[in-house]
């Protein structure tokens, strides 16, 4: 078994160009938020969760 093989593969996975996984994830979420915010502003957003309240107690069991 070669040592460090996963490191070589990880270096060439494309994420280093964007500054890592979290930077790419944040960028994706910002784009998603912008597109959803535009839909809500136009009034074309879905009302499927209108009036729904969700309680989270922190238990993930």
C-alpha positions, 0 to 999 in steps of 0.5 A: 500500500502506498503512503500518501496516495490520498493526499495526492488525489486530494490535491488534484480534486479541484477544491484548491482552486476555490480555497477549499471545500468551505469556501465553495460551500459558502459561495454555493449557499450565497448564490442560492440565497440570492436566487431565492431572495429574488423569487420572494421579492417578486412574490413568486416563491412557494408558500408551502411552509407558510405558517409553519413553526419548527421547534428544535431542542438540540437532541440529535439522538 
